[in-house]
């Protein structure tokens, strides 16, 4: 409740400050983007991308919504809506506030440490400086609540999986939802970093970590679509020896005894064997037709990632070489571009896993691959020291993983704990369920729902 009140007050302050600036623009309208100060892009297109990469931390927080998916009543519907609305509102407010600020005062007179407060001070609106000061405190409080809500839950999940020491997953017996140890330790660590480090250093560091995490998420979308369900030794032979089985979800119901999801028997007979294989129209292609299911799409995804990073580096830090038409730069650019397009086409030629009935990303692999490229464009404009700090931080994380998490991981000792896929026979009555771990997590009442049918 307190977080909701603070967030609403923060929105009111932002909207109020934006309206004041729009209603009283700078009397010298030509100073919005004067040619004497570089025009509309004073630092060039690369400068704009670099600023976007640094300011990306302003969008961090919407991912906290997904952390609470287990606490939502209907996450399949509410999570996509909440994520889209939050990102849309934040984007709109940032665009309007930035435009209002540049209309209110010349951009080169704005103090980077306190943009809105300094702008009101320049125009002698002293009373408005107090409003923006209150808004800053409210914004910091809302950001703190968001971080303190999401971070302990992530640590709790990792501790439950054995990747971190078990004591970090301790919950209050009275509530069973408050990981107090994780909240206390990591909250104290974050406070120490905030006290000792410069805000710009932390902003760049947070941005590169988040961008890399979102890049991995985009790649995982493709991996889930083109990889067959993980089947361990013994289960695959059991699945093949019995009648063909197919996954269903909690919300789906059999329309009749001859089909599932109104899909014809010919299509069902290939699932899950067709996932990651070439589509029927392209199975005559050499090399690809002999590859294992899912192998070619995943290798293509990895090679696309290399090409996308090379393109981003040439387009932004190395743009001067392209502008000068250096033959080697143009040649490398063409090779990377052709390679990126080629590997995306390779992924298109393979069958996807379409059994997910919940919210899913459309136009795979186009959207995930485009997200990977955009994230790389933002990352390559960050300072070299930011990359050095990130590599050091990543090395620390790898040391913790290989020294502790590798040996104590729950999934390493019990692979079946990674999830249970409920399957049903192709025709006729239901037999015993066959567990196929590692694909989708269902509620415990799925077995009852299936048996009742």
BASELUM-432044 format. One line per 5 residues: number of its first residue (from 1); for each residue x, y, z of C-alpha. Coordinates in nm, 3 decimals, padded with zeros to 5 digits. Example, Ala and Ser with C-alpha at 12.3 -4.5 7.8 and 13.67 -1.06 7.14 Angstrom:
2
1 = 01.230:-00.450:00.780 | 01.367:-00.106:00.714
This chain:
453
1 = 00.000:00.000:00.000 | 00.279:00.243:00.093 | 00.462:00.171:-00.233 | 00.143:00.239:-00.429 | 00.092:00.576:-00.258
6 = 00.454:00.680:-00.315 | 00.440:00.576:-00.681 | 00.119:00.772:-00.741 | 00.266:01.082:-00.573 | 00.577:01.044:-00.786
11 = 00.364:01.033:-01.101 | 00.177:01.345:-00.990 | 00.504:01.535:-00.940 | 00.640:01.430:-01.281 | 00.318:01.524:-01.460
16 = 00.296:01.856:-01.273 | 00.657:01.952:-01.354 | 00.609:01.851:-01.719 | 00.291:02.057:-01.752 | 00.460:02.364:-01.599
21 = 00.748:02.340:-01.845 | 00.522:02.290:-02.146 | 00.307:02.588:-02.044 | 00.606:02.822:-02.008 | 00.852:02.738:-02.287
26 = 01.173:02.929:-02.343 | 01.094:03.257:-02.520 | 01.378:03.193:-02.763 | 01.216:02.904:-02.946 | 01.504:02.874:-03.190
31 = 01.729:02.764:-02.903 | 01.559:02.426:-02.890 | 01.819:02.284:-03.129 | 02.045:02.569:-03.247 | 02.303:02.487:-03.510
36 = 02.569:02.665:-03.304 | 02.537:02.393:-03.042 | 02.521:02.092:-03.273 | 02.157:02.098:-03.380 | 01.918:01.818:-03.291
41 = 02.199:01.564:-03.236 | 02.483:01.766:-03.081 | 02.678:01.450:-02.996 | 02.577:01.259:-03.308 | 02.369:00.946:-03.340
46 = 02.631:00.749:-03.149 | 02.607:00.995:-02.862 | 02.233:00.944:-02.844 | 02.276:00.566:-02.833 | 02.544:00.603:-02.566
51 = 02.310:00.814:-02.355 | 02.033:00.561:-02.401 | 02.264:00.283:-02.284 | 02.351:00.476:-01.969 | 01.992:00.580:-01.898
56 = 01.862:00.230:-01.952 | 01.875:00.182:-01.576 | 01.567:00.405:-01.558 | 01.360:00.119:-01.704 | 01.490:-00.136:-01.457
61 = 01.212:-00.243:-01.228 | 00.951:-00.378:-01.466 | 01.126:-00.714:-01.446 | 01.035:-00.718:-01.077 | 00.682:-00.794:-01.195
66 = 00.788:-01.134:-01.324 | 00.962:-01.215:-00.996 | 00.622:-01.215:-00.827 | 00.460:-01.450:-01.079 | 00.412:-01.723:-00.817
71 = 00.216:-01.477:-00.602 | -00.019:-01.366:-00.883 | -00.370:-01.508:-00.915 | -00.360:-01.533:-01.295 | 00.001:-01.474:-01.407
76 = -00.067:-01.596:-01.761 | -00.286:-01.293:-01.819 | -00.175:-01.035:-01.564 | 00.203:-01.058:-01.616 | 00.206:-00.956:-01.986
81 = -00.044:-00.676:-01.924 | 00.144:-00.540:-01.622 | 00.478:-00.554:-01.802 | 00.349:-00.380:-02.115 | 00.164:-00.110:-01.922
86 = 00.457:-00.033:-01.693 | 00.709:-00.005:-01.977 | 00.468:00.203:-02.186 | 00.390:00.449:-01.905 | 00.756:00.494:-01.812
91 = 00.856:00.548:-02.176 | 00.581:00.805:-02.233 | 00.666:00.997:-01.915 | 01.036:01.004:-01.999 | 00.974:01.130:-02.352
96 = 00.736:01.404:-02.239 | 00.954:01.513:-01.947 | 01.270:01.527:-02.162 | 01.093:01.724:-02.436 | 00.946:01.966:-02.181
101 = 01.288:02.019:-02.022 | 01.456:02.108:-02.353 | 01.171:02.348:-02.435 | 01.191:02.510:-02.092 | 01.567:02.590:-02.091
106 = 01.855:02.538:-02.337 | 01.987:02.188:-02.292 | 02.349:02.296:-02.239 | 02.254:02.500:-01.929 | 02.100:02.204:-01.746
111 = 02.289:02.068:-01.446 | 02.332:01.693:-01.491 | 02.320:01.634:-01.116 | 01.972:01.786:-01.077 | 01.820:01.853:-01.418
116 = 01.467:01.966:-01.330 | 01.563:02.152:-01.014 | 01.837:02.346:-01.194 | 01.603:02.423:-01.484 | 01.343:02.578:-01.253
121 = 01.620:02.769:-01.075 | 01.745:02.914:-01.406 | 01.396:03.039:-01.489 | 01.349:03.173:-01.132 | 01.067:02.934:-01.043
126 = 01.200:02.876:-00.694 | 00.872:02.736:-00.565 | 00.886:02.463:-00.828 | 01.230:02.352:-00.711 | 01.072:02.230:-00.389
131 = 00.822:02.024:-00.587 | 01.098:01.855:-00.786 | 01.297:01.799:-00.467 | 01.002:01.618:-00.313 | 00.962:01.423:-00.636
136 = 01.326:01.314:-00.619 | 01.279:01.178:-00.268 | 00.961:00.998:-00.373 | 01.136:00.851:-00.676 | 01.425:00.723:-00.466
141 = 01.181:00.569:-00.219 | 00.981:00.395:-00.493 | 01.300:00.264:-00.653 | 01.420:00.137:-00.316 | 01.094:-00.047:-00.253
146 = 01.112:-00.208:-00.598 | 01.468:-00.328:-00.547 | 01.400:-00.455:-00.197 | 01.099:-00.646:-00.328 | 01.262:-00.817:-00.625
151 = 01.618:-00.878:-00.510 | 01.547:-01.102:-00.205 | 01.313:-01.319:-00.413 | 01.581:-01.378:-00.674 | 01.832:-01.467:-00.403
156 = 01.574:-01.695:-00.239 | 01.518:-01.881:-00.567 | 01.892:-01.929:-00.617 | 01.937:-02.046:-00.257 | 01.648:-02.292:-00.296
161 = 01.817:-02.434:-00.607 | 02.145:-02.470:-00.418 | 02.334:-02.210:-00.622 | 02.381:-01.999:-00.308 | 02.408:-02.106:00.058
166 = 02.080:-02.231:00.202 | 02.068:-01.979:00.486 | 02.005:-01.702:00.231 | 01.667:-01.861:00.163 | 01.549:-01.842:00.524
171 = 01.187:-01.722:00.553 | 01.011:-01.569:00.848 | 00.800:-01.846:01.007 | 00.514:-01.604:01.064 | 00.476:-01.498:00.699
176 = 00.666:-01.756:00.490 | 00.711:-01.490:00.220 | 00.988:-01.267:00.358 | 01.349:-01.380:00.289 | 01.487:-01.168:00.573
181 = 01.848:-01.289:00.553 | 01.877:-01.216:00.180 | 01.705:-00.882:00.227 | 01.936:-00.779:00.511 | 02.269:-00.890:00.364
186 = 02.220:-00.777:00.005 | 02.039:-00.461:00.112 | 02.338:-00.370:00.330 | 02.575:-00.449:00.044 | 02.376:-00.226:-00.194
191 = 02.379:00.055:00.063 | 02.758:00.033:00.096 | 02.801:00.049:-00.282 | 02.571:00.351:-00.299 | 02.770:00.525:-00.025
196 = 03.114:00.462:-00.173 | 03.058:00.470:-00.551 | 02.968:00.750:-00.791 | 02.614:00.747:-00.928 | 02.734:00.746:-01.292
201 = 02.957:00.445:-01.224 | 02.667:00.257:-01.068 | 02.431:00.357:-01.350 | 02.666:00.225:-01.620 | 02.736:-00.089:-01.419
206 = 02.368:-00.157:-01.365 | 02.289:-00.089:-01.730 | 02.544:-00.331:-01.874 | 02.444:-00.607:-01.633 | 02.077:-00.564:-01.714
211 = 02.135:-00.545:-02.089 | 02.335:-00.867:-02.086 | 02.067:-01.037:-01.877 | 01.797:-00.927:-02.122 | 02.012:-01.048:-02.411
216 = 02.034:-01.392:-02.252 | 01.656:-01.392:-02.200 | 01.602:-01.314:-02.570 | 01.832:-01.599:-02.668 | 01.652:-01.834:-02.430
221 = 01.324:-01.759:-02.609 | 01.474:-01.906:-02.926 | 01.624:-02.199:-02.738 | 01.288:-02.293:-02.586 | 01.119:-02.275:-02.926
226 = 01.368:-02.489:-03.115 | 01.484:-02.741:-02.853 | 01.293:-03.059:-02.785 | 01.172:-03.122:-02.429 | 01.456:-03.249:-02.216
231 = 01.424:-03.625:-02.194 | 01.668:-03.814:-01.976 | 01.786:-04.170:-02.008 | 01.512:-04.426:-01.982 | 01.225:-04.187:-02.036
236 = 01.277:-04.142:-02.409 | 01.267:-04.515:-02.473 | 00.957:-04.542:-02.253 | 00.792:-04.265:-02.450 | 00.873:-04.426:-02.785
241 = 00.770:-04.775:-02.679 | 00.427:-04.658:-02.567 | 00.170:-04.478:-02.772 | 00.275:-04.132:-02.884 | 00.222:-03.879:-02.605
246 = 00.148:-03.513:-02.626 | 00.155:-03.230:-02.372 | -00.150:-03.048:-02.252 | -00.196:-02.757:-02.013 | -00.428:-02.702:-01.720
251 = -00.668:-02.479:-01.913 | -00.700:-02.704:-02.219 | -00.971:-02.968:-02.250 | -01.013:-03.253:-02.492 | -01.268:-03.166:-02.756
256 = -01.322:-03.533:-02.837 | -01.145:-03.866:-02.818 | -00.981:-03.822:-03.157 | -00.784:-03.503:-03.111 | -00.619:-03.260:-02.877
261 = -00.658:-02.886:-02.932 | -00.851:-02.973:-03.246 | -00.524:-03.073:-03.411 | -00.539:-03.354:-03.664 | -00.370:-03.684:-03.600
266 = -00.110:-03.638:-03.872 | 00.026:-03.327:-03.703 | 00.021:-03.487:-03.359 | 00.207:-03.794:-03.478 | 00.522:-03.589:-03.533
271 = 00.527:-03.411:-03.197 | 00.766:-03.383:-03.015 | 01.003:-03.540:-03.267 | 00.953:-03.260:-03.522 | 01.065:-02.981:-03.286
276 = 01.397:-02.840:-03.404 | 01.391:-03.035:-03.731 | 01.369:-02.891:-04.079 | 01.022:-02.812:-04.203 | 00.888:-03.066:-04.449
281 = 00.938:-02.833:-04.747 | 01.312:-02.798:-04.674 | 01.410:-03.148:-04.565 | 01.594:-03.205:-04.890 | 01.859:-02.945:-04.801
286 = 02.206:-03.098:-04.761 | 02.394:-03.084:-04.429 | 02.093:-02.946:-04.240 | 01.878:-03.254:-04.300 | 02.132:-03.473:-04.120
291 = 02.169:-03.254:-03.809 | 02.018:-03.355:-03.477 | 01.689:-03.189:-03.374 | 01.753:-02.841:-03.242 | 02.124:-02.850:-03.321
296 = 02.123:-02.630:-03.632 | 01.894:-02.358:-03.486 | 02.100:-02.326:-03.167 | 02.431:-02.312:-03.355 | 02.275:-02.054:-03.589
301 = 02.164:-01.851:-03.287 | 02.515:-01.848:-03.142 | 02.669:-01.749:-03.476 | 02.403:-01.480:-03.521 | 02.499:-01.339:-03.181
306 = 02.860:-01.302:-03.296 | 02.752:-01.132:-03.619 | 02.512:-00.901:-03.434 | 02.784:-00.789:-03.193 | 03.019:-00.724:-03.485
311 = 02.753:-00.519:-03.663 | 02.680:-00.315:-03.351 | 03.049:-00.246:-03.299 | 03.102:-00.137:-03.659 | 02.790:00.081:-03.671
316 = 02.868:00.274:-03.351 | 03.228:00.279:-03.219 | 03.362:00.198:-03.566 | 03.124:00.420:-03.763 | 03.402:00.656:-03.870
321 = 03.566:00.379:-04.071 | 03.241:00.312:-04.255 | 03.192:00.684:-04.320 | 03.543:00.699:-04.464 | 03.456:00.397:-04.682
326 = 03.755:00.195:-04.566 | 03.745:-00.117:-04.779 | 03.817:-00.355:-04.492 | 03.545:-00.199:-04.274 | 03.290:-00.220:-04.557
331 = 03.387:-00.581:-04.628 | 03.357:-00.685:-04.263 | 03.023:-00.503:-04.237 | 02.886:-00.686:-04.542 | 03.008:-01.022:-04.409
336 = 02.852:-00.966:-04.067 | 02.525:-00.842:-04.218 | 02.502:-01.133:-04.462 | 02.589:-01.378:-04.186 | 02.325:-01.238:-03.951
341 = 02.053:-01.262:-04.216 | 02.167:-01.610:-04.319 | 02.157:-01.752:-03.966 | 01.813:-01.603:-03.897 | 01.686:-01.768:-04.217
346 = 01.833:-02.100:-04.101 | 01.629:-02.073:-03.781 | 01.317:-01.994:-03.982 | 01.355:-02.320:-04.176 | 01.309:-02.532:-03.862
351 = 00.998:-02.637:-03.676 | 00.916:-02.460:-03.350 | 00.762:-02.587:-03.031 | 00.408:-02.451:-03.045 | 00.269:-02.632:-02.742
356 = 00.292:-02.328:-02.512 | -00.061:-02.206:-02.450 | 00.039:-01.917:-02.223 | 00.174:-01.576:-02.320 | 00.458:-01.610:-02.567
361 = 00.669:-01.386:-02.786 | 00.534:-01.353:-03.142 | 00.739:-01.356:-03.462 | 01.018:-01.579:-03.332 | 01.307:-01.561:-03.416
366 = 01.276:-01.205:-03.557 | 01.186:-01.021:-03.236 | 01.438:-01.201:-03.007 | 01.719:-01.158:-03.260 | 01.635:-00.791:-03.309
371 = 01.636:-00.743:-02.930 | 01.981:-00.902:-02.911 | 02.110:-00.660:-03.175 | 01.959:-00.354:-03.004 | 02.104:-00.457:-02.668
376 = 02.447:-00.492:-02.826 | 02.411:-00.143:-02.977 | 02.349:-00.001:-02.631 | 02.628:-00.201:-02.468 | 02.908:-00.113:-02.711
381 = 02.861:00.258:-02.635 | 02.929:00.212:-02.266 | 03.274:00.310:-02.140 | 03.561:00.057:-02.150 | 03.595:00.077:-01.770
386 = 03.233:-00.033:-01.740 | 03.320:-00.348:-01.933 | 03.627:-00.405:-01.713 | 03.418:-00.377:-01.396 | 03.158:-00.610:-01.542
391 = 03.419:-00.872:-01.633 | 03.556:-00.858:-01.277 | 03.204:-00.890:-01.135 | 03.130:-01.180:-01.372 | 03.452:-01.353:-01.265
396 = 03.344:-01.327:-00.901 | 03.007:-01.479:-00.990 | 03.171:-01.767:-01.177 | 03.401:-01.837:-00.882 | 03.099:-01.859:-00.650
401 = 02.920:-02.087:-00.896 | 03.204:-02.332:-00.954 | 03.318:-02.326:-00.590 | 02.972:-02.376:-00.439 | 02.675:-02.378:-00.675
406 = 02.810:-02.648:-00.907 | 02.839:-02.902:-00.624 | 02.525:-02.807:-00.432 | 02.280:-02.753:-00.717 | 01.948:-02.930:-00.663
411 = 01.901:-02.984:-01.036 | 02.242:-03.148:-01.071 | 02.151:-03.414:-00.813 | 01.782:-03.446:-00.906 | 01.727:-03.355:-01.273
416 = 01.360:-03.442:-01.246 | 01.307:-03.156:-01.001 | 01.334:-02.902:-01.283 | 00.969:-02.949:-01.369 | 00.710:-03.201:-01.473
421 = 00.539:-03.218:-01.808 | 00.200:-03.388:-01.799 | 00.140:-03.601:-02.109 | -00.155:-03.800:-02.240 | -00.186:-04.081:-02.493
426 = -00.262:-04.011:-02.854 | -00.599:-04.187:-02.854 | -00.836:-04.351:-02.612 | -00.831:-04.344:-02.235 | -00.557:-04.200:-02.021
431 = -00.267:-04.415:-01.912 | -00.014:-04.341:-01.642 | 00.144:-04.000:-01.678 | 00.490:-03.982:-01.826 | 00.710:-03.717:-01.669
436 = 00.923:-03.515:-01.906 | 01.128:-03.273:-01.693 | 01.267:-02.943:-01.803 | 00.991:-02.810:-02.025 | 00.700:-02.639:-01.848
441 = 00.597:-02.614:-01.483 | 00.238:-02.695:-01.404 | 00.030:-02.673:-01.089 | -00.001:-02.977:-00.865 | -00.369:-03.011:-00.943
446 = -00.305:-03.093:-01.309 | -00.310:-03.466:-01.235 | -00.655:-03.439:-01.080 | -00.787:-03.234:-01.369 | -00.660:-03.486:-01.621
451 = -00.786:-03.792:-01.436 | -01.129:-03.633:-01.389 | -01.160:-03.598:-01.763
